[in-house]
Amino acid sequence: MIYNILLVGAGGFIGSAARYVVAWTTAGAGYTKYPAGTFIVNVAGCLAAGLVVGLAERHDWAPGLRLFLAVGFCGGFTTFSSFAVENVLLLQGRDLTALGVYSLLSFALGLGGVILGMYIGRG
């Protein structure tokens, strides 16, 4: 268990650092009116997560490698990638009710949580 935690932590460290570099590079390029860095990270992270899951299934990767890349790196790079993968898995399993509830509640409660947190934080 501790080995898995270390794998996820190491991947998360690298993913978080990569996210910072993308955001910093994008901001330095003058894309400040639109959150281009976040957009790029979310789309690239979803592509990376999908590749990792697909390649891991096709080539029967070791669980540790999948943890390091999918949960660690992609999770540190963007949590949106995990959300997207989970939605696709629900869709593949044809669990449309769970897909709808999970997606809508995640979006609505996520936005609501930010609004509430900002309200409380501002006093």
GROMACS elastic network, one bead per residue, 0.5 to 0.9 nm:
[ bonds ]
;  ai    aj funct       b0    kb
    1     4     6  0.52061   500
    1     5     6  0.63811   500
    1     6     6  0.87595   500
    2     5     6  0.50068   500
    2     6     6  0.61973   500
    2     7     6  0.86209   500
    3     6     6  0.51239   500
    3     7     6  0.62102   500
    3     8     6  0.87262   500
    3    64     6  0.85425   500
    4     8     6  0.61991   500
    4     9     6  0.84651   500
    4    64     6  0.66495   500
    4    67     6  0.72286   500
    4    68     6  0.81529   500
    5     8     6  0.51970   500
    5     9     6  0.60139   500
    5    10     6  0.85504   500
    5    67     6  0.89845   500
    6    10     6  0.59918   500
    6    11     6  0.84837   500
    6    68     6  0.87292   500
    7    10     6  0.52469   500
    7    11     6  0.61939   500
    7    12     6  0.84399   500
    7    64     6  0.69271   500
    7    65     6  0.81599   500
    7    67     6  0.67328   500
    7    68     6  0.50661   500
    7    69     6  0.87869   500
    7    72     6  0.70083   500
    8    11     6  0.51682   500
    8    12     6  0.58920   500
    8    13     6  0.85131   500
    8    64     6  0.86702   500
    8    67     6  0.59583   500
    8    68     6  0.50114   500
    8    69     6  0.79229   500
    8    70     6  0.86764   500
    8    71     6  0.61523   500
    8    73     6  0.74758   500
    8    75     6  0.87058   500
    8    76     6  0.89703   500
    9    13     6  0.60634   500
    9    14     6  0.87056   500
    9    68     6  0.79579   500
    9    72     6  0.60890   500
    9    73     6  0.85595   500
    9    76     6  0.86974   500
   10    13     6  0.51315   500
   10    14     6  0.64706   500
   10    15     6  0.86552   500
   10    68     6  0.71930   500
   10    72     6  0.68025   500
   10    73     6  0.78483   500
   11    14     6  0.52399   500
   11    15     6  0.60622   500
   11    16     6  0.85094   500
   11    67     6  0.82215   500
   11    68     6  0.50002   500
   11    69     6  0.61842   500
   11    70     6  0.84483   500
   11    71     6  0.76375   500
   11    74     6  0.78252   500
   11    75     6  0.82691   500
   11    76     6  0.71676   500
   12    16     6  0.58739   500
   12    17     6  0.83777   500
   12    68     6  0.78606   500
   12    69     6  0.85658   500
   12    71     6  0.76142   500
   12    74     6  0.73277   500
   12    75     6  0.63268   500
   12    77     6  0.71562   500
   13    16     6  0.52474   500
   13    17     6  0.61708   500
   13    18     6  0.85840   500
   13    72     6  0.77034   500
   13    73     6  0.72996   500
   13    76     6  0.66353   500
   13    77     6  0.87756   500
   14    17     6  0.51520   500
   14    18     6  0.61195   500
   14    19     6  0.86159   500
   14    72     6  0.82068   500
   14    73     6  0.61202   500
   14    76     6  0.73571   500
   14    77     6  0.79316   500
   15    18     6  0.50127   500
   15    19     6  0.61361   500
   15    20     6  0.86833   500
   15    69     6  0.88948   500
   15    72     6  0.71043   500
   15    74     6  0.61326   500
   15    75     6  0.71567   500
   15    78     6  0.78278   500
   16    20     6  0.62971   500
   16    21     6  0.87194   500
   16    73     6  0.75265   500
   16    74     6  0.87603   500
   16    75     6  0.83634   500
   16    78     6  0.79628   500
   17    20     6  0.51183   500
   17    21     6  0.63185   500
   17    22     6  0.87822   500
   17    76     6  0.82239   500
   17    77     6  0.77316   500
   18    21     6  0.50658   500
   18    22     6  0.62724   500
   18    23     6  0.86379   500
   18    73     6  0.89086   500
   18    76     6  0.85965   500
   18    77     6  0.65073   500
   19    22     6  0.51929   500
   19    23     6  0.61653   500
   19    24     6  0.84975   500
   19    37     6  0.82482   500
   19    38     6  0.83623   500
   19    41     6  0.65410   500
   19    76     6  0.77410   500
   19    77     6  0.51240   500
   19    78     6  0.75265   500
   20    23     6  0.51072   500
   20    24     6  0.59244   500
   20    25     6  0.83892   500
   20    37     6  0.89271   500
   20    77     6  0.85581   500
   21    24     6  0.50822   500
   21    25     6  0.59194   500
   21    26     6  0.83899   500
   22    25     6  0.51369   500
   22    26     6  0.59787   500
   22    27     6  0.84744   500
   22    37     6  0.60521   500
   22    38     6  0.84534   500
   22    40     6  0.79565   500
   22    41     6  0.71939   500
   23    26     6  0.51516   500
   23    27     6  0.60372   500
   23    28     6  0.84480   500
   23    35     6  0.88668   500
   23    36     6  0.79596   500
   23    38     6  0.68905   500
   23    40     6  0.86885   500
   23    41     6  0.80896   500
   24    27     6  0.51889   500
   24    28     6  0.60415   500
   24    29     6  0.86434   500
   24    37     6  0.78526   500
   25    28     6  0.50590   500
   25    29     6  0.63100   500
   25    37     6  0.80769   500
   26    29     6  0.51019   500
   26    30     6  0.68701   500
   26    31     6  0.61065   500
   26    32     6  0.81724   500
   26    35     6  0.89622   500
   26    36     6  0.67925   500
   26    37     6  0.54973   500
   27    30     6  0.53548   500
   27    31     6  0.55187   500
   27    32     6  0.59555   500
   27    35     6  0.87935   500
   27    36     6  0.81717   500
   27    37     6  0.72289   500
   28    31     6  0.75464   500
   28    32     6  0.87086   500
   29    32     6  0.84913   500
   30    33     6  0.84711   500
   31    34     6  0.63042   500
   31    35     6  0.73609   500
   31    36     6  0.63457   500
   31    37     6  0.81562   500
   32    35     6  0.65265   500
   32    36     6  0.75583   500
   33    36     6  0.83692   500
   34    37     6  0.85062   500
   34    39     6  0.87886   500
   35    38     6  0.55847   500
   35    39     6  0.63099   500
   35    40     6  0.87576   500
   36    40     6  0.59504   500
   36    41     6  0.84150   500
   37    40     6  0.51964   500
   37    41     6  0.60846   500
   37    42     6  0.85315   500
   38    41     6  0.50739   500
   38    42     6  0.59948   500
   38    43     6  0.85652   500
   38    78     6  0.85014   500
   39    42     6  0.52144   500
   39    43     6  0.62037   500
   39    44     6  0.84451   500
   40    43     6  0.53562   500
   40    44     6  0.58924   500
   40    45     6  0.81742   500
   41    44     6  0.51868   500
   41    45     6  0.56484   500
   41    46     6  0.83518   500
   41    77     6  0.68542   500
   41    78     6  0.64590   500
   42    45     6  0.50829   500
   42    46     6  0.61004   500
   42    47     6  0.86314   500
   42    77     6  0.80614   500
   42    78     6  0.58268   500
   42    79     6  0.79815   500
   42    80     6  0.59445   500
   42    81     6  0.65181   500
   43    46     6  0.51887   500
   43    47     6  0.62972   500
   43    48     6  0.86422   500
   43    80     6  0.85687   500
   43    81     6  0.78737   500
   44    47     6  0.50867   500
   44    48     6  0.60876   500
   44    49     6  0.85468   500
   44    78     6  0.88935   500
   44    81     6  0.85652   500
   45    49     6  0.59695   500
   45    50     6  0.84518   500
   45    73     6  0.89286   500
   45    74     6  0.57361   500
   45    75     6  0.82178   500
   45    77     6  0.64451   500
   45    78     6  0.59281   500
   45    79     6  0.83496   500
   45    80     6  0.75688   500
   45    81     6  0.54003   500
   45    82     6  0.87718   500
   46    49     6  0.50740   500
   46    50     6  0.60681   500
   46    51     6  0.85049   500
   46    74     6  0.79055   500
   46    78     6  0.81314   500
   46    80     6  0.71316   500
   46    82     6  0.76453   500
   46    83     6  0.88997   500
   46    84     6  0.66971   500
   46    85     6  0.74666   500
   47    50     6  0.51878   500
   47    51     6  0.61653   500
   47    52     6  0.86465   500
   47    81     6  0.79123   500
   48    51     6  0.50649   500
   48    52     6  0.61217   500
   48    53     6  0.86212   500
   48    69     6  0.87771   500
   48    70     6  0.79875   500
   48    74     6  0.69628   500
   48    81     6  0.81437   500
   49    52     6  0.51076   500
   49    53     6  0.61486   500
   49    54     6  0.84859   500
   49    69     6  0.79040   500
   49    70     6  0.55595   500
   49    71     6  0.85162   500
   49    73     6  0.89831   500
   49    74     6  0.60529   500
   49    75     6  0.86569   500
   49    81     6  0.61106   500
   49    82     6  0.74032   500
   49    84     6  0.88160   500
   49    85     6  0.71829   500
   50    53     6  0.52091   500
   50    54     6  0.59905   500
   50    55     6  0.83911   500
   50    70     6  0.86052   500
   50    81     6  0.82449   500
   50    84     6  0.89125   500
   50    85     6  0.68784   500
   51    54     6  0.51296   500
   51    55     6  0.58363   500
   51    56     6  0.81920   500
   52    55     6  0.52270   500
   52    56     6  0.57886   500
   52    57     6  0.84446   500
   52    66     6  0.69602   500
   52    69     6  0.69399   500
   52    70     6  0.61830   500
   53    56     6  0.51558   500
   53    57     6  0.61966   500
   53    58     6  0.86563   500
   53    66     6  0.74829   500
   53    70     6  0.71878   500
   53    85     6  0.85839   500
   54    57     6  0.52709   500
   54    58     6  0.61862   500
   54    59     6  0.85612   500
   55    58     6  0.50605   500
   55    59     6  0.58307   500
   55    60     6  0.78156   500
   55    61     6  0.77082   500
   56    59     6  0.53875   500
   56    60     6  0.52918   500
   56    62     6  0.78787   500
   56    63     6  0.85653   500
   56    65     6  0.85000   500
   56    66     6  0.66056   500
   57    60     6  0.52218   500
   57    61     6  0.70201   500
   58    61     6  0.81224   500
   60    63     6  0.86049   500
   61    64     6  0.81957   500
   61    65     6  0.66015   500
   61    66     6  0.67240   500
   62    65     6  0.54845   500
   62    66     6  0.66397   500
   62    67     6  0.88483   500
   63    66     6  0.51683   500
   63    67     6  0.61453   500
   63    68     6  0.86249   500
   64    67     6  0.50243   500
   64    68     6  0.60762   500
   64    69     6  0.86060   500
   65    68     6  0.50735   500
   65    69     6  0.61398   500
   65    70     6  0.82718   500
   66    69     6  0.52717   500
   66    70     6  0.55314   500
   66    71     6  0.73236   500
   66    72     6  0.86886   500
   67    70     6  0.55205   500
   67    71     6  0.50375   500
   67    72     6  0.61381   500
   67    73     6  0.85532   500
   68    71     6  0.60920   500
   68    73     6  0.62534   500
   68    74     6  0.86561   500
   69    72     6  0.54714   500
   69    74     6  0.62056   500
   69    75     6  0.83889   500
   70    73     6  0.60209   500
   70    74     6  0.51015   500
   70    75     6  0.66236   500
   70    81     6  0.87921   500
   70    82     6  0.80716   500
   71    74     6  0.58777   500
   71    76     6  0.77447   500
   71    82     6  0.76118   500
   72    75     6  0.51999   500
   72    76     6  0.58580   500
   72    77     6  0.83347   500
   73    76     6  0.51653   500
   73    77     6  0.59099   500
   73    78     6  0.84466   500
   74    78     6  0.58563   500
   74    79     6  0.72644   500
   74    80     6  0.89260   500
   74    81     6  0.66409   500
   74    82     6  0.76056   500
   75    78     6  0.51984   500
   75    80     6  0.79014   500
   75    81     6  0.68990   500
   75    82     6  0.64673   500
   76    79     6  0.67835   500
   77    80     6  0.89300   500
   77    81     6  0.84807   500
   78    81     6  0.58306   500
   78    82     6  0.77445   500
   79    82     6  0.54061   500
   79    83     6  0.65931   500
   79    84     6  0.88315   500
   80    84     6  0.61092   500
   80    85     6  0.86180   500
   81    84     6  0.50599   500
   81    85     6  0.61500   500
   81    86     6  0.85755   500
   82    85     6  0.51675   500
   82    86     6  0.61382   500
   82    87     6  0.85886   500
   83    86     6  0.52482   500
   83    87     6  0.62625   500
   83    88     6  0.87795   500
   83   103     6  0.84301   500
   83   106     6  0.88849   500
   84    87     6  0.51125   500
   84    88     6  0.62671   500
   84    89     6  0.86921   500
   85    88     6  0.51213   500
   85    89     6  0.62145   500
   85    90     6  0.86845   500
   86    89     6  0.50979   500
   86    90     6  0.62694   500
   86    91     6  0.86072   500
   86    99     6  0.86867   500
   87    90     6  0.51009   500
   87    91     6  0.61501   500
   87    92     6  0.86072   500
   87    98     6  0.88937   500
   87    99     6  0.59750   500
   87   100     6  0.88875   500
   87   102     6  0.79180   500
   87   103     6  0.73045   500
   88    92     6  0.60300   500
   88    93     6  0.84717   500
   88    99     6  0.84429   500
   89    92     6  0.50070   500
   89    93     6  0.61112   500
   89    94     6  0.85170   500
   89    95     6  0.88390   500
   89    99     6  0.89295   500
   90    93     6  0.50353   500
   90    94     6  0.62021   500
   90    95     6  0.53572   500
   90    96     6  0.70035   500
   90    98     6  0.69907   500
   90    99     6  0.56547   500
   91    95     6  0.59847   500
   91    96     6  0.62788   500
   91    98     6  0.88863   500
   91    99     6  0.65473   500
   92    95     6  0.76792   500
   93    96     6  0.83038   500
   94    97     6  0.86539   500
   94    99     6  0.85626   500
   95    98     6  0.55385   500
   95    99     6  0.61734   500
   95   100     6  0.87397   500
   96   100     6  0.60069   500
   96   101     6  0.84652   500
   97   100     6  0.52277   500
   97   101     6  0.61083   500
   97   102     6  0.83913   500
   98   101     6  0.51416   500
   98   102     6  0.57530   500
   98   103     6  0.82379   500
   99   102     6  0.52860   500
   99   103     6  0.59455   500
   99   104     6  0.83861   500
  100   103     6  0.52756   500
  100   104     6  0.59150   500
  100   105     6  0.82015   500
  101   104     6  0.53694   500
  101   105     6  0.57668   500
  101   106     6  0.81359   500
  102   105     6  0.53809   500
  102   106     6  0.58087   500
  102   107     6  0.84431   500
  103   106     6  0.52360   500
  103   107     6  0.61694   500
  103   108     6  0.85308   500
  104   107     6  0.52374   500
  104   108     6  0.59316   500
  104   109     6  0.82009   500
  105   108     6  0.51063   500
  105   109     6  0.55107   500
  105   110     6  0.77262   500
  106   109     6  0.54459   500
  106   110     6  0.55471   500
  106   111     6  0.83422   500
  107   110     6  0.51313   500
  107   111     6  0.61687   500
  107   112     6  0.84339   500
  108   111     6  0.53403   500
  108   112     6  0.59992   500
  108   113     6  0.84536   500
  109   113     6  0.57437   500
  109   114     6  0.84501   500
  110   113     6  0.50640   500
  110   114     6  0.63502   500
  110   115     6  0.87244   500
  111   114     6  0.51756   500
  111   115     6  0.62465   500
  111   116     6  0.85984   500
  112   115     6  0.50792   500
  112   116     6  0.60100   500
  112   117     6  0.83578   500
  113   116     6  0.51095   500
  113   117     6  0.58506   500
  113   118     6  0.83936   500
  114   117     6  0.50695   500
  114   118     6  0.60129   500
  114   119     6  0.84617   500
  115   118     6  0.52111   500
  115   119     6  0.61209   500
  115   120     6  0.86520   500
  116   119     6  0.50039   500
  116   120     6  0.61052   500
  116   121     6  0.83605   500
  117   120     6  0.51514   500
  117   121     6  0.58262   500
  117   122     6  0.84083   500
  118   122     6  0.59448   500
  118   123     6  0.85390   500
  119   122     6  0.53415   500
  119   123     6  0.64181   500
  120   123     6  0.52194   500
